[in-house]
Amino acid sequence: MSATLGDFLQRTSTCRRQAKVKRASRKAGRDSTVSIYFASQSGTASHYAHQLAMDLAKLGCSVNIADLKSFCPKTFRSHRCVILLASTYGNGEPPSSGASFSHWLDDIKMPVTTLNSVHFSVFGFGSHDYLHFNAFARHCDAGMAWFGAHRMCPRGEADASAGNIWSSFQVWKKEQLLPSLESTLGIRAKLPLAGADESLQLVCTPGHPLECNQLLTIGDEKLCSHLASAAEVVRLSDQIKDSLQWVQSSAAPSVVRVTELRQVVVDSMARESTKHIELLVDPAVVKWVTAGTVEIMPKSSMEEVAWFADRLNVVNDMDCIVALPPELALRPCTFREFLTSHCDLSGQLQVECVPAFAALTQDHVERECMQSLLKDFSTFQWLATDACLSLREFLILFLSSARIDVTTFFRICPSQKPRPYTIASSHLEDPSRIAVCASMVQRTLPNSFSVVDYLVQRSISATGSEAFSASCGVNGQRHFRGLCSTYLCNKICDGDLVSIKVRPSAFSLPSSPSTPMIMIAAGAGVAPFRGFVREIAAEGCLRSEAALLFGCRDEHIDFLYAKDLKDAAEREPCALSNLTMAFSRATVKQYVQHQVQASAVKIRSMFDNYGNIYVCGSSAMGRAVREVITNIFEAVDLESLVQNGRYVEELW
């Protein structure tokens, strides 16, 4: 069957289902339209919203999908059925796109019947690493019910720290959402979970490799007629479009300084590197604040891009232009730019992409293997999370026969996402320079032999086992290295241009100079406090008390910003009233939480004088510090301190 005929039959089938649902809905006096809103910080909620929209369209629903930043009260009140997918950011705050909706729900003057014609469901994306798990989704769920909306099914929640986002969403969709839509809208909710036999039905039909002079227009059905369906083009082009719009609307300052912060770099390949990077910005264009957040869009390595270019058969076409729909008002870019800046080539394997890639296999043995794998979720979970298989490794291991042309790849591959860093410089000192402190994120993964043995024990025969082992070298070693941290620590140099956007963070200096400041950090978490210290110095050291408790491994190896911090504590007048260090590899092993406990009397005194506590570092460090602080302030509710802005965390 040709791709064009397949498209026609699929669209005809979808239209018939939609017409059938609309006739049944009219007969029952119902509106079959579903409005899906998403509030996303890093793209997760957006991704699942588009996936859900496609699923509901297959069931015959008429679907509208929108970013919550476009929220309009009048339009929202007119909806019959609303599904909200919401991420929670930082200390329980909504993503920037959800702020206006959150404020609207906080309006106590609105009648409690404001939403009484709306039926709704909420799913939240969060992490138990943070104090307020899924706080924004819970706020939306409670707020909509308070104003009279009818809850169709219980709120769903996913925990990123447990690695169960995909499975939690799929179970909620199948067991809660779809049955509730069946009773509300009258649809037949028979959508299988990924992993069932149906998941390997042909979801996309590969077209012919592009000719050297052929232009691809993302989202244009006429020029993309070889793609499986218009609905999938729209869904996946929205993700690519988000990445394109982010980059092309971002600032692109040049790198003016890259400095190694560690006293000793043990690894000659800089795999234990921590870099101080300064970006030259135009203060009139880039409005930033001390200790705010700068989002940086990473770029894939040349080696990774070259591998995928070869796999997609576009090695000779890398400088061909990818034309974009004129309504996007974006400049065209090359295939090289798409693969380098807009496709997530080296991230952890995304479960949602697997059935689409699997459908492209040409070998029946590989197809049977994929069917077995997708039915065995525990094995798949191990590969995606414990083994941290990359997309490249997955294609080598399981899908050597898959025919993937570049247009199909752009539809399936996850899009690149910016990474947030807390600004390590002072706006008052120099508004033209934004500083970032970046440490290499890395860990050792199960070696190739362990991965192959695990599959054999599960009776899953991967046809690419030998090629996979060969790609890992003689010793089979595998490592996870963060894309953005590798980009910042190993790739960029003076003169390079970096795509950035800035926004406020949870941290800000107290408005009153008399407010004591207790700063607690470990590793690269010292970044915002380096900004605070330089801001205090630029003010003229007028703050009453500013204490920093900082932990690292060794004073002579990774004492970040050592000179800056020591000078701030020793100068007259001082910018740091107290600098307390904890070294975990010293003769007397100490972590920063131990110094917090040892400084309990001083911290309590500063706090009783209306001081604020700031914590920045890893989630594990944050939990340990929180436990110690709770013990120090036995009669104080930590939750109330957070709500009052007296206990502020930024963790990762």
PAZAGU-807295 format. One record per residue (C-alpha): residue number from 1; x, y, z. Coordinates in steps of 0.001 Angstrom, whole numbers. Example, Ala and Ser with C-alpha at 12.3 -4.5 7.8 and 13.67 -1.06 7.14 Angstrom:
# residues 2
SITE  num        X        Y        Z
SITE    1    12300    -4500     7800
SITE    2    13670    -1060     7140
***
This chain:
# residues 652
SITE  num        X        Y        Z
SITE    1        0        0        0
SITE    2     1418     3339     -951
SITE    3     1969     5995     1697
SITE    4     -509     8321        7
SITE    5    -3261     5677      -83
SITE    6    -2471     4739     3505
SITE    7    -2854     8381     4513
SITE    8    -6179     8636     2736
SITE    9    -7581     5493     4377
SITE   10    -6358     6504     7827
SITE   11    -7794    10012     7555
SITE   12   -11077     8585     6201
SITE   13   -11291     6155     9117
SITE   14   -10603     8906    11634
SITE   15   -13201    11191    10065
SITE   16   -15807     8429    10191
SITE   17   -15110     7814    13885
SITE   18   -15305    11541    14635
SITE   19   -18580    11869    12727
SITE   20   -20010     8875    14577
SITE   21   -19044    10333    17951
SITE   22   -20468    13750    17022
SITE   23   -23803    12172    15964
SITE   24   -23980    10223    19217
SITE   25   -23031    13314    21211
SITE   26   -25685    15466    19524
SITE   27   -28254    12776    20161
SITE   28   -27317    12730    23843
SITE   29   -27078    16506    24003
SITE   30   -23314    16422    24501
SITE   31   -20378    18271    22981
SITE   32   -17586    15842    22014
SITE   33   -14858    18495    21963
SITE   34   -12019    17978    24440
SITE   35    -9799    20937    25355
SITE   36    -6317    19911    26492
SITE   37    -4196    22481    28299
SITE   38     -593    21975    29346
SITE   39     1706    23919    31670
SITE   40     5266    22808    31008
SITE   41     8653    23971    32243
SITE   42    10963    21558    30428
SITE   43     8599    20161    27801
SITE   44     7343    17014    29576
SITE   45     3730    18124    30019
SITE   46     3693    19472    26470
SITE   47     4909    16162    25082
SITE   48     2259    14119    26882
SITE   49     -458    16616    25968
SITE   50      284    16205    22275
SITE   51      436    12426    22661
SITE   52    -2945    12448    24415
SITE   53    -4447    14699    21741
SITE   54    -3475    12215    19074
SITE   55    -4909     9292    21065
SITE   56    -8226    11062    21585
SITE   57    -8404    12031    17920
SITE   58    -8087     8331    17050
SITE   59   -11097     7674    19294
SITE   60   -13131    10193    17331
SITE   61   -12932    13183    19678
SITE   62   -12583    16698    18387
SITE   63    -9491    17967    20229
SITE   64    -8201    21458    20938
SITE   65    -4758    21747    22520
SITE   66    -3211    24874    24022
SITE   67     -365    26051    26208
SITE   68    -1780    27367    29481
SITE   69       45    30633    28830
SITE   70    -2728    31385    26309
SITE   71    -5350    30991    29055
SITE   72    -8405    33211    28597
SITE   73   -11030    33110    31415
SITE   74   -13972    33599    29062
SITE   75   -12845    30848    26703
SITE   76   -11974    28514    29549
SITE   77   -15425    28877    31130
SITE   78   -17079    27966    27811
SITE   79   -15389    24561    27551
SITE   80   -17440    21422    28038
SITE   81   -14501    19103    28791
SITE   82   -11020    20158    29974
SITE   83    -7944    17998    30563
SITE   84    -5049    19796    32254
SITE   85    -1515    18387    32267
SITE   86      615    20413    34661
SITE   87     4222    20359    35821
SITE   88     5370    21822    39117
SITE   89     8475    23993    39201
SITE   90    10911    24697    42039
SITE   91     9328    25086    45451
SITE   92     5809    24236    44348
SITE   93     5407    27118    41908
SITE   94     3615    26820    38599
SITE   95     5698    26919    35411
SITE   96     5881    30407    33949
SITE   97     3149    29467    31468
SITE   98      780    28565    34304
SITE   99     1246    31648    36487
SITE  100    -1773    33591    35194
SITE  101    -4074    30573    35568
SITE  102    -2815    30016    39114
SITE  103    -3508    33647    40006
SITE  104    -6976    33368    38471
SITE  105    -7772    30385    40683
SITE  106    -6629    32413    43695
SITE  107    -9259    35096    43057
SITE  108   -11551    34737    46064
SITE  109   -13994    37244    44583
SITE  110   -15061    34869    41806
SITE  111   -18414    33093    42301
SITE  112   -18120    29440    43262
SITE  113   -20300    28654    40234
SITE  114   -17806    30134    37737
SITE  115   -16906    26737    36240
SITE  116   -20097    24784    36886
SITE  117   -20519    23889    33199
SITE  118   -16982    22470    32901
SITE  119   -15992    18816    33317
SITE  120   -12284    18373    34029
SITE  121    -9404    16020    34799
SITE  122    -5879    16878    35975
SITE  123    -2589    15016    35675
SITE  124      518    16310    37443
SITE  125     4210    15867    36653
SITE  126     6483    16301    39662
SITE  127     9293    14812    41737
SITE  128     9445    13684    45345
SITE  129    12962    15131    45441
SITE  130    11244    18459    46099
SITE  131     9347    19573    49174
SITE  132     6063    20311    47393
SITE  133     5347    17277    45253
SITE  134     3011    18155    42356
SITE  135     1843    21271    44197
SITE  136      673    23146    41105
SITE  137    -1367    20229    39729
SITE  138    -2986    19781    43142
SITE  139    -3743    23484    43318
SITE  140    -5398    23356    39887
SITE  141    -7400    20260    40792
SITE  142    -8695    21751    44039
SITE  143    -9244    25223    42571
SITE  144   -11315    24077    39622
SITE  145   -13483    21929    41873
SITE  146   -13944    24864    44261
SITE  147   -15308    27016    41457
SITE  148   -17879    24410    40486
SITE  149   -16155    22318    37807
SITE  150   -17091    18637    37784
SITE  151   -14163    16274    38325
SITE  152   -14424    13444    35776
SITE  153   -11828    11197    37436
SITE  154    -9257    11323    40272
SITE  155    -6128    13375    39671
SITE  156    -3187    11432    38248
SITE  157      395    12055    39344
SITE  158     3829    10998    38110
SITE  159     7064    11030    40097
SITE  160    10159    11774    38022
SITE  161    12457    10718    40879
SITE  162    11000     7194    40671
SITE  163    11373     7069    36892
SITE  164     7710     6201    36415
SITE  165     6343     9102    34392
SITE  166     5441     7063    31319
SITE  167     3888     4130    33177
SITE  168     1948     6393    35583
SITE  169      487     8395    32733
SITE  170     -452     5320    30705
SITE  171    -2206     3657    33653
SITE  172    -4087     6850    34534
SITE  173    -5120     7340    30929
SITE  174    -6399     3784    30517
SITE  175    -7951     3160    33933
SITE  176    -9205     6639    34877
SITE  177    -9385     9166    32062
SITE  178   -10737     7154    29139
SITE  179   -13566     5497    31092
SITE  180   -14578     8925    32446
SITE  181   -14595    10373    28920
SITE  182   -16717     7436    27793
SITE  183   -19397     8333    30334
SITE  184   -19084    12092    29782
SITE  185   -18827    12234    25994
SITE  186   -20189     8871    24931
SITE  187   -17023     7715    23161
SITE  188   -15853     4101    22988
SITE  189   -12597     4240    24929
SITE  190   -10706     1233    23615
SITE  191    -7163     2557    23385
SITE  192    -4531      -87    24286
SITE  193    -1544      575    26493
SITE  194     1748      720    24633
SITE  195     3186    -2727    24965
SITE  196      155    -4603    23672
SITE  197      287    -6282    20255
SITE  198    -1456    -3319    18672
SITE  199     1448    -1047    19586
SITE  200     3438    -2410    16671
SITE  201      846    -1692    14045
SITE  202     2312      515    11359
SITE  203     2237     3978    12888
SITE  204     4275     5663    10205
SITE  205     5220     4852     6649
SITE  206     8782     5783     5700
SITE  207     9103     7787     2552
SITE  208    11975     7935      148
SITE  209    15275     9532     1206
SITE  210    15290    13193      341
SITE  211    16963    14304    -2806
SITE  212    19830    16708    -2282
SITE  213    17824    19702    -3430
SITE  214    14483    18724    -1867
SITE  215    12943    21023      722
SITE  216    11028    19678     3704
SITE  217     8286    21842     5169
SITE  218     7423    20743     8689
SITE  219     3668    20716     9225
SITE  220     2715    21243     5578
SITE  221      521    18298     4599
SITE  222     1018    18846      878
SITE  223     4785    18634     1074
SITE  224     4671    15897     3718
SITE  225     2147    13624     2003
SITE  226     4481    10661     2516
SITE  227     4036    10941     6294
SITE  228     1495     8731     8025
SITE  229    -1226    11210     8901
SITE  230    -1886    14929     9177
SITE  231    -2627    14543    12897
SITE  232      840    13095    13573
SITE  233     2529    15779    11487
SITE  234      842    18479    13552
SITE  235     1636    16758    16850
SITE  236     5293    16241    16223
SITE  237     5870    19428    14324
SITE  238     4590    21302    17377
SITE  239     7455    19831    19401
SITE  240    10040    20712    16800
SITE  241     8386    24101    16432
SITE  242     8742    24726    20180
SITE  243    12469    24087    19974
SITE  244    12839    26228    16860
SITE  245    10888    29116    18344
SITE  246    12835    28907    21611
SITE  247    16204    29102    19885
SITE  248    15234    31742    17340
SITE  249    13621    33976    19992
SITE  250    16492    33556    22446
SITE  251    19466    35811    22968
SITE  252    22799    34591    21579
SITE  253    25563    36193    23640
SITE  254    29192    35353    23036
SITE  255    31379    33501    25513
SITE  256    34026    35852    26864
SITE  257    35577    33758    29599
SITE  258    35880    30046    30387
SITE  259    37781    29164    33565
SITE  260    38342    25848    35322
SITE  261    37271    26221    38959
SITE  262    38787    23054    40349
SITE  263    42276    23248    41756
SITE  264    43010    19752    40403
SITE  265    41371    18086    37404
SITE  266    41929    14374    37968
SITE  267    40624    13255    34581
SITE  268    42632    14375    31558
SITE  269    39419    14398    29487
SITE  270    37928    16977    31900
SITE  271    35248    14509    33009
SITE  272    35535    15881    36527
SITE  273    35513    19464    35426
SITE  274    33662    22458    36855
SITE  275    33746    25557    34681
SITE  276    33024    29229    35307
SITE  277    31619    30644    32070
SITE  278    30889    34291    31391
SITE  279    28529    35462    28654
SITE  280    28565    38986    27261
SITE  281    24998    40301    27003
SITE  282    23314    43561    26080
SITE  283    21635    44732    29334
SITE  284    19011    46607    27320
SITE  285    17911    43349    25680
SITE  286    18600    40669    28290
SITE  287    16881    41649    31533
SITE  288    18411    39532    34272
SITE  289    18780    39660    38040
SITE  290    21427    38486    40482
SITE  291    21039    34750    41270
SITE  292    18294    34471    38651
SITE  293    18003    31583    36207
SITE  294    19597    31386    32773
SITE  295    18310    28649    30453
SITE  296    20890    27315    28017
SITE  297    20120    25271    24901
SITE  298    22836    22614    24480
SITE  299    24162    21247    21221
SITE  300    24817    17633    20326
SITE  301    28410    16619    19696
SITE  302    29751    16475    16157
SITE  303    30411    12746    16593
SITE  304    26789    12082    17604
SITE  305    25435    14184    14747
SITE  306    27709    12389    12261
SITE  307    26452     8962    13405
SITE  308    22799     9919    12978
SITE  309    23479    11623     9650
SITE  310    24964     8374     8391
SITE  311    22085     6318     9854
SITE  312    19539     8608     8186
SITE  313    21440     8679     4896
SITE  314    21847    12474     4813
SITE  315    25637    12751     5109
SITE  316    25791    14555     1766
SITE  317    22688    16635     2453
SITE  318    23632    18189     5816
SITE  319    23771    21708     4422
SITE  320    20456    21460     2577
SITE  321    17813    23881     3819
SITE  322    14767    22744     5784
SITE  323    12048    25207     4801
SITE  324     9513    26184     7449
SITE  325     5851    27204     7105
SITE  326     5730    30960     6430
SITE  327     3229    31564     9243
SITE  328     5893    30600    11773
SITE  329     7961    33613    10724
SITE  330    11142    31697    11472
SITE  331    14315    31570     9442
SITE  332    15047    28302     7611
SITE  333    17844    26108     8916
SITE  334    19907    23183     7645
SITE  335    19680    19509     8442
SITE  336    22931    19931    10365
SITE  337    21339    22585    12564
SITE  338    18224    20464    13088
SITE  339    20249    17462    14259
SITE  340    22680    19552    16308
SITE  341    20312    21958    18064
SITE  342    16754    20661    17829
SITE  343    16848    16844    18120
SITE  344    17675    15180    21439
SITE  345    20147    12610    20125
SITE  346    21980    11625    23298
SITE  347    19340    11806    26019
SITE  348    17873     8894    27919
SITE  349    15646     6681    25775
SITE  350    12082     8028    25693
SITE  351     9565     5215    26111
SITE  352     6951     7063    24053
SITE  353     9130     7005    20923
SITE  354     9824     3280    20882
SITE  355     6647     1896    19244
SITE  356     6995     4389    16389
SITE  357    10623     3446    15735
SITE  358     9831     -249    16193
SITE  359     7174      -83    13476
SITE  360     9883      741    10942
SITE  361    11790    -2531    11319
SITE  362    12053    -4669     8188
SITE  363    13130    -7896     9919
SITE  364    10562   -10303    11412
SITE  365    12994   -11444    14138
SITE  366    13505    -7842    15248
SITE  367     9754    -7291    15116
SITE  368     9078   -10286    17367
SITE  369    11812    -9110    19721
SITE  370    10227    -5667    19964
SITE  371     6792    -7156    20619
SITE  372     8255    -9198    23462
SITE  373    10092    -6198    24846
SITE  374     7086    -3879    24750
SITE  375     4994    -6456    26616
SITE  376     7657    -6736    29344
SITE  377     7526    -3320    30955
SITE  378     9923    -4163    33812
SITE  379    12623    -5060    31285
SITE  380    11965    -1944    29281
SITE  381    12052      150    32457
SITE  382    15434    -1331    33367
SITE  383    16845     -558    29923
SITE  384    15543     3022    29966
SITE  385    16372     3942    33566
SITE  386    18956     1593    35133
SITE  387    20920      891    31950
SITE  388    20086     4389    30667
SITE  389    20074     3214    27065
SITE  390    20386     6066    24567
SITE  391    18434     6286    21317
SITE  392    21602     5480    19388
SITE  393    22253     2362    21482
SITE  394    18628     1299    21151
SITE  395    18758     1508    17357
SITE  396    22013     -487    17266
SITE  397    20765    -3127    19692
SITE  398    17243    -3723    18413
SITE  399    16540    -2005    15094
SITE  400    19434    -2480    12704
SITE  401    17005    -3249     9866
SITE  402    14729     -250    10452
SITE  403    14498     2052     7436
SITE  404    14316     5565     8868
SITE  405    14398     8551     6557
SITE  406    15086    11977     7953
SITE  407    11511    13242     7665
SITE  408    10170    10332     9682
SITE  409    12970    10808    12200
SITE  410    12012    14456    12726
SITE  411     8493    13314    13560
SITE  412     9553    10737    16134
SITE  413    12750    11967    17773
SITE  414    12305    13982    21006
SITE  415    13152    17646    20644
SITE  416    16052    19310    22409
SITE  417    15263    21203    25618
SITE  418    17077    24035    27414
SITE  419    18708    23391    30786
SITE  420    18431    25853    33685
SITE  421    21441    27210    35598
SITE  422    21391    29645    38493
SITE  423    23309    32814    37658
SITE  424    26597    33156    39534
SITE  425    27212    36867    38971
SITE  426    26049    40246    40253
SITE  427    23900    42500    38089
SITE  428    24881    45505    40163
SITE  429    28586    44793    39656
SITE  430    28368    44289    35869
SITE  431    25000    44050    34066
SITE  432    26719    43035    30818
SITE  433    28131    39742    32130
SITE  434    26123    36663    33102
SITE  435    28209    33989    34827
SITE  436    27375    30288    34985
SITE  437    28928    27579    37154
SITE  438    28632    24166    35432
SITE  439    29902    20804    36683
SITE  440    30148    17668    34587
SITE  441    27168    15403    35218
SITE  442    28265    11817    34783
SITE  443    27933     8318    36144
SITE  444    29066     4809    35247
SITE  445    26391     2620    33648
SITE  446    26027    -1167    33403
SITE  447    28539    -2336    30802
SITE  448    27516    -3767    27443
SITE  449    28013    -7359    28621
SITE  450    25655    -6803    31559
SITE  451    23004    -5351    29242
SITE  452    23209    -8279    26802
SITE  453    23217   -10847    29637
SITE  454    20164    -9190    31193
SITE  455    18260    -9505    27902
SITE  456    19286   -13147    27497
SITE  457    18027   -13920    31005
SITE  458    14701   -12358    30014
SITE  459    14582   -14465    26822
SITE  460    14793   -11371    24621
SITE  461    17013   -11916    21615
SITE  462    18525    -8633    20414
SITE  463    19847    -9027    16871
SITE  464    22330    -6199    17350
SITE  465    24053    -7546    20484
SITE  466    27434    -7952    18797
SITE  467    27304    -4509    17180
SITE  468    26217    -2984    20485
SITE  469    29104    -4615    22374
SITE  470    31548    -3545    19658
SITE  471    30340       61    19904
SITE  472    31246       60    23615
SITE  473    34817    -1093    23083
SITE  474    36775    -4132    24292
SITE  475    35998    -3575    27976
SITE  476    32331    -2764    27308
SITE  477    32373      341    29497
SITE  478    29422     2707    29285
SITE  479    29004     6134    30868
SITE  480    26214     8644    31113
SITE  481    27404    12202    30570
SITE  482    24977    15094    30680
SITE  483    24592    16764    27303
SITE  484    24539    20355    28532
SITE  485    27257    19903    31159
SITE  486    29481    18264    28526
SITE  487    28704    21115    26137
SITE  488    29618    23747    28729
SITE  489    32589    22003    30332
SITE  490    34243    20413    27302
SITE  491    33026    22037    24101
SITE  492    32531    25796    24231
SITE  493    35338    28317    24160
SITE  494    35823    32073    23930
SITE  495    33915    33616    21049
SITE  496    31278    30885    20741
SITE  497    27625    31961    20655
SITE  498    25237    30358    23150
SITE  499    21415    30381    22975
SITE  500    19982    31591    26290
SITE  501    16874    32926    27981
SITE  502    16675    34365    31478
SITE  503    13985    34349    34148
SITE  504    13808    34914    37907
SITE  505    14710    32086    40277
SITE  506    13532    31349    43798
SITE  507    16516    33315    45129
SITE  508    16628    37047    45728
SITE  509    18424    39245    48235
SITE  510    16252    40408    51153
SITE  511    14834    43866    50559
SITE  512    16069    44987    53975
SITE  513    19866    45090    54521
SITE  514    19279    44231    58185
SITE  515    17849    40775    57350
SITE  516    20424    38070    58196
SITE  517    21196    35588    55409
SITE  518    22049    31923    56023
SITE  519    23307    30339    52787
SITE  520    23871    26571    52552
SITE  521    25395    24945    49465
SITE  522    27343    21985    48160
SITE  523    29333    21719    44933
SITE  524    28066    23855    42059
SITE  525    25168    24879    44313
SITE  526    27408    27699    45489
SITE  527    26705    29558    42217
SITE  528    23833    31833    43370
SITE  529    25668    32632    46591
SITE  530    28748    33706    44685
SITE  531    26352    36121    42923
SITE  532    24928    37253    46278
SITE  533    28398    37834    47728
SITE  534    29501    39953    44776
SITE  535    26232    41889    44893
SITE  536    26762    42590    48609
SITE  537    30278    43811    47843
SITE  538    28972    46029    45025
SITE  539    26432    47507    47464
SITE  540    29282    48492    49777
SITE  541    28973    45587    52265
SITE  542    25952    47124    53993
SITE  543    24286    43827    54950
SITE  544    24141    43028    58651
SITE  545    24991    39306    58489
SITE  546    25609    36923    55616
SITE  547    26867    33440    56517
SITE  548    27797    30734    53991
SITE  549    28105    27040    54854
SITE  550    29675    25279    51877
SITE  551    30531    21623    51291
SITE  552    32833    19989    48741
SITE  553    35147    16984    48613
SITE  554    38616    18429    49205
SITE  555    39919    21903    49940
SITE  556    42786    21382    47498
SITE  557    40765    19814    44670
SITE  558    37255    21256    44291
SITE  559    36873    24284    46575
SITE  560    34930    26290    43981
SITE  561    35398    30071    43967
SITE  562    37873    29656    46826
SITE  563    39604    33016    46317
SITE  564    36321    34916    45833
SITE  565    34781    33498    48996
SITE  566    37866    33839    51193
SITE  567    38400    37434    50067
SITE  568    34734    38213    50780
SITE  569    35087    36885    54333
SITE  570    38462    38525    55063
SITE  571    37991    42000    53551
SITE  572    37017    45033    55627
SITE  573    34150    45645    55608
SITE  574    33288    42019    54836
SITE  575    30765    40747    52306
SITE  576    30588    37431    54185
SITE  577    30329    37620    57932
SITE  578    31083    33910    58247
SITE  579    32442    31213    55903
SITE  580    32167    27631    57170
SITE  581    33518    24739    55094
SITE  582    32825    20991    55102
SITE  583    35153    18575    53261
SITE  584    33865    15064    52659
SITE  585    37271    13612    51685
SITE  586    39256    15216    54524
SITE  587    40749    13305    57457
SITE  588    37656    14259    59439
SITE  589    34889    13479    56958
SITE  590    32132    16077    56972
SITE  591    29203    16996    54765
SITE  592    27609    20408    54789
SITE  593    24632    19171    56847
SITE  594    27084    18254    59622
SITE  595    28316    21848    59715
SITE  596    24716    23052    59741
SITE  597    24136    20944    62853
SITE  598    27407    22156    64418
SITE  599    26359    25762    63747
SITE  600    22867    25275    65189
SITE  601    23214    27951    67874
SITE  602    24446    30593    65415
SITE  603    21813    29672    62812
SITE  604    19072    29805    65418
SITE  605    20261    33226    66566
SITE  606    20280    34615    63019
SITE  607    16882    33096    62310
SITE  608    15377    34558    65484
SITE  609    16588    37909    64227
SITE  610    14238    37439    61226
SITE  611    16892    35807    59050
SITE  612    16276    33892    55811
SITE  613    17683    30474    54935
SITE  614    18768    29634    51353
SITE  615    19704    26104    50229
SITE  616    21175    25141    46851
SITE  617    22603    21825    45652
SITE  618    21595    18252    44976
SITE  619    18250    16838    46087
SITE  620    20036    14439    48453
SITE  621    21882    17320    50108
SITE  622    18655    19307    50307
SITE  623    16841    16470    52086
SITE  624    19690    16057    54591
SITE  625    19819    19806    55328
SITE  626    16031    19971    55655
SITE  627    16134    17198    58269
SITE  628    18782    19030    60300
SITE  629    16945    22361    60052
SITE  630    13737    20664    61203
SITE  631    15583    19361    64273
SITE  632    17067    22795    65007
SITE  633    13679    24511    64804
SITE  634    11589    21925    66643
SITE  635     8673    24266    67313
SITE  636     8653    25806    63826
SITE  637     6710    24389    60886
SITE  638     9097    24190    57928
SITE  639     6154    24424    55546
SITE  640     5208    27827    56941
SITE  641     8819    29023    56511
SITE  642     8693    28040    52848
SITE  643     5372    29772    52289
SITE  644     6682    32937    53955
SITE  645     9845    32954    51840
SITE  646    12133    32425    54814
SITE  647    13302    28979    53709
SITE  648    14162    28878    49997
SITE  649    15500    25877    48068
SITE  650    16778    25258    44562
SITE  651    17681    21593    44163
SITE  652    18339    19195    41293
***
